[in-house]
Amino acid sequence: MSKKLIAAAAAMLITAAHALPPTEAKISRADMGAAWPFTVESGVLGCERGIAIKFLANRKTYSINGTAQAYSKRYGFGWLQVNSIWADNPDIPGTKINIGPLIARGQKLCRPWP
C-alpha cells in the first residue's frame, strides 16, 4: 500500500470520527437549576453502546438507567448505583428529584450501536 493511500485512509478516518455526534457532555446544576437531581455540582453525562446512560463525577462513574447497571455488571466496570448521589426531593418527603429529564438528555447523546 502506498504512503499516499495510507495518508488518505487516515484522513478519512479522522474526518469520520469528527462527524459522529458526541457521546458525552458536561452538565451541571447551573444547567438544570432546581431540576438538578444530584448532590454533586457537576459531571459528565454519557451514553455507552447506544443505550446505557452514565454519569461521571469526582472520578466515579454512576449508572443512570437500568441498562447501564446491567451493562456495568455484565462487563465488570464497577459503575456505582446512582442512589448514592441522587438528591432527595425537598417538596415530597421520602422521594427523590425526578431523574427523567437527565435520562432524556443522556438518550440524546446515544447513537446506534451495531
N, C-alpha and C positions, 0 to 999 in steps of 0.2 A: 504494500500500500504506500502510495506516495505521501510525502510530507504535506503537500497541498490538500490532498484528500483528508488526511487526518486533521489538519487545521480546520477545514470546512466542517467536518463532522463535529469537532469540539465546539465550534461557534454555534452550530445548530442546537446542540445540547444546552449550551448556556442560554441561548435565546428562548428555547422551550421552557427551561426552568424558570426564567423570569416571567413568562407568560402565564404560568399557573397562579391561581389565586392563593393568597396566604392561608396557612392552616393554623396560624396563631396571631393573637392581637393583644396588646397591652390594654388593661382595663382597670378602672379604679372607682373608689367611692365617689369621686368628683364626677365621673361619667354618668353614674346612675342615681346619685342623690339618695333619697330615703328608700329607694327600691334596692339599694346595695344589700345583698344577702349575707355578707361575711363579716367576721370580726377583724380581719386583716384589711389594711387600707388599699392594697392594690396587688396586681399579679398579672399573669399571662394566661389568657383563655385560649384553649386549643382543641383541635379535633384530630384524633388518630383513626386511621383505617376507615374514614368516611362516616363514622357514627359514634365513636367513643369520645365524649366531651370530658376534657380535663382542665384543671386549673393549677398553675404553678405559683406558689407564694413562699417566700422565706426558705428557698431551696428545697421545698417539698412539693410533691405532686399529689393532687386530690382527684378522685373520681367524682365527676359531677352527675353523671347519669348511670343507670343500672348497667348499660352496655359497657361503660368504662370500668366499672367494678369487675365485671366478668372478664373483660379483656385483660386487665391487670393481673387478675388471679390466674387466668389461663397461661399467660406468658411470664409470670413471676416478676412483674415490675415492682410490686410492693407499693402501689399507689395507696394513699390513705383515703379513708372514707371522709366525705365532705362534712359529716356531722361535727367534726372537731373544730371547724371554723364557721359553721353555719349559725348565723345570729338568731337569737330569739326575737319573736315579734312582740314589741312592747304594747301593741294595741290589743292583742289576743293572747293572754297568758297560756302557756303550755304549747304554743305553736311556734313555728319558725317563719321567717320572712320568706315570701314567695320566691322560689328559685327559678320558676318558669321563664321569666324574661332573660335570665342569664343563659339558660339552656338554649333558648331560641337564638340568642346571639352566637352561641357556640356552634349551633347547627349551620349557621350561615358561613362558618369557617370550614365546614366539611366539604369535601369533594368526592365524587365517586371513586370507589376503590375496586380494582379488578378482582 
